[in-house]
Amino acid sequence: MYHDPVLLKETVDGLAIKENGTYVDVTFGGGGHSKEILSRLGPTGRLYAFDQDEDALANTLDDERFVLINENFKFLKQYLRFHGVKQVDGVLADFGVSSHQFDEADRGFSIRFDGDLDMRMDRRRSISAFEVVNGYDVKELTRVLKEYGELRNAYGISTAIVNARSEGELKTTEQLKGVLGRFLPKAKENRILAQIYQAVRIEVNEEIAVLKAFLTQIPEVLKPGGRLSLISYHSLEDRLVKRFIRDGKFEGEAEKDFYGNVDVPLKKVGGLVVPTAEEIARNNRARSAKLRIAERL
């Protein structure tokens, strides 16, 4: 089941939708944000949606103004051009793993169920969590856990995984949990497990590289005055989004013009938006969501 979209009204409000505009929802999922966008579009408005997960295709919307593209949103510009679109009035993204993916045990995303070590958002990918857990050496695993899970004991955890798999491949999430036992104190077990799973998932799906590739296309894809509405769920993503909106790049100083004025393609609109206590109570997935909105200059 695909659950309620997070920050639904706030995210779509952030797009400042024009009835005859063209918009993109790059993380279609269950279609919640897309339905809300379509409800605000007139008969000549258009919405293109992306989702690399084939399961999402079952949720496609029967609306002549809507096109669902079964691809990763790092190909945003390429597939919009394929459909004859050069620039759009707004782009929406919700970077979280969908509730559906968490709830499907065989996908291996959730710490709640035993499932295969998979974690691929696009099951056409050749590398899954199995290859990362069983194939990476201590140094590579430590990098993944430190960089993407922000784990202090990344080296110890990596060493334990490599030692355990010398006695046989780790094929399921329960087997992996069994290896990690001594690193999981009762009070922090779920949080540390979630960090480890997050790190492996980000590596499998190349999420940081994909996010950077996506953001760098935005200045070209958005029309002047077009809006960007982005929901992040962990600090790695949010830092990249915040930095790109502020500086137009991920590292170093923002570009400046001849007069020393900052020369960036986007400006932020409003401040950071987070869910209300009521929304978090209704939808636990919303608890770490952060929404940032920007406008193309």
Backbone torsions as a table, in degrees:
resi	resn	phi	psi	omega
1	MET	NA	138.6	174.8
2	TYR	-95.0	122.4	-173.9
3	HIS	-88.0	-175.4	-177.5
4	ASP	-56.4	135.7	173.7
5	PRO	-68.0	144.9	-177.5
6	VAL	-80.3	142.5	176.0
7	LEU	46.6	46.2	-172.4
8	LEU	-57.3	-57.8	-175.9
9	LYS	-65.2	-44.6	-176.3
10	GLU	-62.8	-40.8	-177.5
11	THR	-68.6	-43.7	-179.3
12	VAL	-74.3	-37.0	173.9
13	ASP	-56.3	-37.8	-178.2
14	GLY	-61.0	-22.4	179.7
15	LEU	-78.8	-12.3	-178.5
16	ALA	46.2	60.1	-168.6
17	ILE	-64.2	132.9	172.0
18	LYS	-97.5	138.5	-175.6
19	GLU	-56.7	-35.5	-176.8
20	ASN	-101.8	17.3	-175.9
21	GLY	-81.5	171.2	176.7
22	THR	-117.6	128.3	-173.7
23	TYR	-131.2	161.5	178.9
24	VAL	-133.1	130.3	170.4
25	ASP	-109.6	105.1	-171.6
26	VAL	-84.8	-2.9	178.8
27	THR	-132.6	73.7	-169.9
28	PHE	-60.5	-50.8	178.6
29	GLY	56.0	-119.6	179.4
30	GLY	-86.1	-2.4	175.0
31	GLY	87.4	8.1	-176.4
32	GLY	-61.4	-49.7	179.0
33	HIS	-66.1	-38.9	-179.7
34	SER	-62.3	-42.2	179.5
35	LYS	-61.3	-40.8	-179.7
36	GLU	-66.4	-40.1	177.1
37	ILE	-62.3	-47.8	-179.1
38	LEU	-60.2	-34.7	-179.4
39	SER	-64.9	-19.7	-178.2
40	ARG	-103.0	-4.2	180.0
41	LEU	-92.9	147.1	173.8
42	GLY	-84.5	-174.6	-176.1
43	PRO	-63.1	-24.6	-179.4
44	THR	-97.8	-0.2	176.4
45	GLY	-70.4	159.3	-179.6
46	ARG	-137.0	143.6	175.8
47	LEU	-132.8	125.9	173.3
48	TYR	-110.4	136.2	179.3
49	ALA	-126.3	148.2	177.8
50	PHE	-119.2	141.4	166.6
51	ASP	-160.0	123.6	-177.5
52	GLN	-80.8	-14.6	-177.8
53	ASP	-83.3	119.6	-176.8
54	GLU	-62.2	-26.0	178.5
55	ASP	-60.0	-31.1	-177.9
56	ALA	-67.4	-21.8	-178.6
57	LEU	-61.6	-26.7	179.2
58	ALA	-66.6	-17.2	-177.9
59	ASN	-97.2	7.1	-175.1
60	THR	-53.7	150.1	-173.3
61	LEU	-102.1	134.1	-179.2
62	ASP	-85.4	84.0	-176.4
63	ASP	-150.8	125.6	-174.9
64	GLU	-67.1	-12.9	178.3
65	ARG	-86.7	-0.9	-168.8
66	PHE	-118.6	137.5	173.9
67	VAL	-131.8	127.8	176.6
68	LEU	-105.3	125.4	-177.6
69	ILE	-109.9	118.9	-175.9
70	ASN	-83.9	67.5	-178.2
71	GLU	-147.7	163.0	175.6
72	ASN	-69.5	141.5	-176.7
73	PHE	-72.8	-1.1	172.2
74	LYS	-68.5	-15.7	177.1
75	PHE	-96.9	24.4	-174.9
76	LEU	-49.0	-60.0	-175.0
77	LYS	-61.5	-43.8	-177.1
78	GLN	-59.0	-47.0	-176.1
79	TYR	-78.6	-28.9	173.2
80	LEU	-65.0	-42.4	178.1
81	ARG	-61.0	-40.3	178.7
82	PHE	-57.1	-34.7	179.5
83	HIS	-92.1	11.9	174.8
84	GLY	80.4	19.9	-177.8
85	VAL	-113.9	123.8	178.8
86	LYS	-97.6	-42.3	-179.3
87	GLN	-137.1	152.2	-177.1
88	VAL	-128.6	167.9	-178.4
89	ASP	-89.5	-14.4	179.9
90	GLY	-171.7	149.5	178.0
91	VAL	-132.1	131.1	178.0
92	LEU	-118.2	139.4	175.6
93	ALA	-142.9	136.7	173.8
94	ASP	-121.9	102.6	-169.0
95	PHE	-78.3	1.7	-177.8
96	GLY	-73.9	156.8	169.5
97	VAL	-70.4	135.1	-176.2
98	SER	-69.8	154.5	176.4
99	SER	-57.5	-36.4	179.1
100	HIS	-59.4	-44.9	-179.5
101	GLN	-65.2	-39.5	177.0
102	PHE	-64.8	-35.3	-174.1
103	ASP	-84.4	-11.1	177.0
104	GLU	-89.6	103.1	-172.9
105	ALA	-55.9	-37.4	-174.6
106	ASP	-72.6	-7.4	178.1
107	ARG	-81.5	-20.6	175.6
108	GLY	77.1	15.4	-178.6
109	PHE	-82.6	-27.9	-167.9
110	SER	-97.9	142.8	174.6
111	ILE	-78.7	-7.6	-175.8
112	ARG	-84.1	-25.9	-173.4
113	PHE	-119.7	154.8	169.5
114	ASP	-85.5	132.7	179.5
115	GLY	-158.6	171.2	177.0
116	ASP	-61.6	149.6	173.6
117	LEU	-75.6	89.6	-176.4
118	ASP	-117.5	-80.9	175.8
119	MET	67.4	15.8	176.8
120	ARG	-83.0	126.7	173.4
121	MET	-74.3	-31.2	175.3
122	ASP	-115.6	109.3	-173.7
123	ARG	-74.9	3.7	172.8
124	ARG	-83.7	-12.4	179.4
125	ARG	-66.2	146.3	-177.5
126	SER	-84.0	-25.0	-177.6
127	ILE	-102.5	125.3	177.0
128	SER	-116.7	-178.2	177.6
129	ALA	-60.9	-29.3	179.0
130	PHE	-57.9	-46.6	-178.7
131	GLU	-66.1	-36.8	179.6
132	VAL	-67.3	-49.6	-176.1
133	VAL	-68.2	-36.4	-175.8
134	ASN	-98.0	-14.8	-174.0
135	GLY	-111.3	-24.9	-177.6
136	TYR	-77.2	142.8	176.0
137	ASP	-82.2	178.3	-174.9
138	VAL	-57.8	-43.0	-177.7
139	LYS	-62.9	-45.0	-178.8
140	GLU	-66.9	-43.2	178.7
141	LEU	-63.8	-39.7	179.3
142	THR	-62.1	-42.0	177.4
143	ARG	-59.0	-46.6	-178.2
144	VAL	-61.5	-47.5	-175.6
145	LEU	-70.0	-34.6	-179.4
146	LYS	-76.0	-46.4	-175.6
147	GLU	-71.3	-46.5	-171.5
148	TYR	-101.3	-18.2	177.9
149	GLY	-109.4	-10.2	-178.6
150	GLU	50.3	45.1	-177.9
151	LEU	-94.1	128.3	-179.3
152	ARG	-67.3	-35.8	-176.0
153	ASN	-99.2	37.5	-175.5
154	ALA	-58.6	-40.9	-178.1
155	TYR	-65.6	-45.2	179.9
156	GLY	-62.0	-42.7	179.4
157	ILE	-65.0	-43.2	179.9
158	SER	-62.8	-42.5	179.4
159	THR	-62.2	-42.2	179.3
160	ALA	-62.9	-40.6	179.8
161	ILE	-65.1	-46.9	-179.2
162	VAL	-63.7	-41.2	177.8
163	ASN	-63.7	-42.7	-177.1
164	ALA	-66.5	-38.5	-175.4
165	ARG	-75.9	-10.9	175.7
166	SER	-68.1	-17.2	178.3
167	GLU	-97.1	-0.2	-179.7
168	GLY	147.7	148.9	-177.4
169	GLU	-60.7	145.4	172.6
170	LEU	-93.9	113.4	-172.6
171	LYS	-106.7	-22.6	-174.8
172	THR	-126.0	163.9	179.3
173	THR	-65.6	-32.8	178.3
174	GLU	-67.5	-38.8	176.7
175	GLN	-62.1	-41.6	178.7
176	LEU	-64.2	-44.5	177.8
177	LYS	-57.5	-42.2	-179.3
178	GLY	-58.8	-37.1	179.3
179	VAL	-69.2	-31.5	-172.0
180	LEU	-89.2	-1.1	-173.5
181	GLY	-41.7	-49.4	-173.3
182	ARG	-73.6	-9.4	177.2
183	PHE	-97.3	4.8	-172.5
184	LEU	-120.2	77.8	176.3
185	PRO	-60.8	142.9	-172.7
186	LYS	-47.2	-46.4	-175.2
187	ALA	-66.9	-24.2	-175.1
188	LYS	-118.1	7.6	-172.4
189	GLU	-52.9	-53.2	-175.7
190	ASN	-65.5	-38.9	-178.2
191	ARG	-65.4	-45.1	-178.8
192	ILE	-68.1	-41.9	176.5
193	LEU	-59.3	-43.3	-179.7
194	ALA	-61.9	-38.1	178.2
195	GLN	-65.1	-41.1	179.5
196	ILE	-65.7	-47.6	179.2
197	TYR	-61.2	-42.3	179.2
198	GLN	-59.0	-44.9	-178.0
199	ALA	-61.1	-46.9	-179.3
200	VAL	-65.4	-42.2	180.0
201	ARG	-61.8	-42.6	179.7
202	ILE	-63.1	-40.9	178.6
203	GLU	-64.9	-46.6	-177.8
204	VAL	-59.0	-44.6	-173.8
205	ASN	-95.6	3.4	-179.8
206	GLU	51.0	43.7	-169.8
207	GLU	-63.7	-36.2	-178.5
208	ILE	-71.3	-43.5	177.3
209	ALA	-62.6	-39.5	179.6
210	VAL	-65.3	-43.9	179.4
211	LEU	-60.3	-44.3	179.1
212	LYS	-63.8	-43.6	179.6
213	ALA	-61.8	-39.6	179.1
214	PHE	-65.3	-51.1	-176.2
215	LEU	-62.0	-38.0	-178.1
216	THR	-67.9	-18.2	176.6
217	GLN	-84.4	-18.8	-172.0
218	ILE	-58.8	-45.7	-179.5
219	PRO	-59.1	-30.3	178.9
220	GLU	-82.1	-33.0	-175.2
221	VAL	-81.5	-33.6	-178.9
222	LEU	-81.8	138.4	170.6
223	LYS	-70.4	155.3	171.3
224	PRO	-55.2	131.4	-176.0
225	GLY	87.4	-8.7	177.7
226	GLY	-69.5	154.4	-174.4
227	ARG	-112.0	149.5	175.9
228	LEU	-121.3	129.0	-178.0
229	SER	-129.9	110.1	-169.5
230	LEU	-126.6	129.9	175.6
231	ILE	-109.2	123.7	176.1
232	SER	-111.3	159.4	-178.5
233	TYR	-124.9	-9.7	175.8
234	HIS	-141.9	160.8	-168.8
235	SER	-62.0	-32.4	179.4
236	LEU	-58.6	-48.8	179.8
237	GLU	-66.4	-48.6	-174.5
238	ASP	-61.4	-38.4	178.3
239	ARG	-62.8	-41.8	179.3
240	LEU	-64.7	-44.0	179.9
241	VAL	-62.9	-48.6	-178.9
242	LYS	-60.3	-44.7	-177.9
243	ARG	-65.6	-41.7	-177.8
244	PHE	-67.2	-40.4	178.1
245	ILE	-63.4	-41.7	-176.8
246	ARG	-73.9	-44.7	-169.9
247	ASP	-113.8	-10.9	-177.6
248	GLY	72.4	12.1	179.3
249	LYS	-157.9	173.7	-175.2
250	PHE	-102.1	-19.4	-179.5
251	GLU	-140.7	154.8	176.5
252	GLY	77.7	-178.1	-177.3
253	GLU	-77.8	152.7	174.3
254	ALA	-65.5	149.3	176.7
255	GLU	-65.1	147.4	177.3
256	LYS	-126.2	150.5	178.4
257	ASP	-83.9	-175.0	-176.2
258	PHE	-56.0	-31.4	-176.4
259	TYR	-92.6	3.8	178.5
260	GLY	87.4	7.0	176.7
261	ASN	-80.5	141.6	177.9
262	VAL	-62.5	128.9	-176.2
263	ASP	-115.8	89.8	-177.7
264	VAL	-123.6	155.5	-174.8
265	PRO	-80.7	-18.8	-174.6
266	LEU	-123.5	155.6	168.5
267	LYS	-129.5	144.1	-178.7
268	LYS	-73.7	149.3	177.9
269	VAL	-116.3	115.6	-178.7
270	GLY	68.3	-169.2	-179.7
271	GLY	-105.0	-171.2	177.3
272	LEU	-64.0	134.3	178.5
273	VAL	-112.5	129.4	177.2
274	VAL	-125.4	158.9	-177.7
275	PRO	-67.1	154.2	174.8
276	THR	-75.6	163.7	176.3
277	ALA	-59.3	-35.1	179.9
278	GLU	-65.0	-42.4	180.0
279	GLU	-66.4	-40.5	179.3
280	ILE	-63.6	-38.9	178.1
281	ALA	-64.4	-35.1	-178.1
282	ARG	-80.6	-32.7	-173.5
283	ASN	-142.3	94.4	-174.1
284	ASN	-58.8	-27.0	-179.9
285	ARG	-61.1	-21.3	-176.6
286	ALA	-77.7	-10.3	-166.1
287	ARG	-58.9	-31.3	-177.5
288	SER	-108.2	11.4	-175.9
289	ALA	-72.0	140.0	175.9
290	LYS	-134.3	123.9	-178.2
291	LEU	-106.0	128.1	173.1
292	ARG	-123.9	139.1	-177.9
293	ILE	-121.7	139.4	-179.9
294	ALA	-141.1	159.8	180.0
295	GLU	-125.4	140.2	178.7
296	ARG	-75.0	127.8	179.6
297	LEU	-80.6	NA	NA
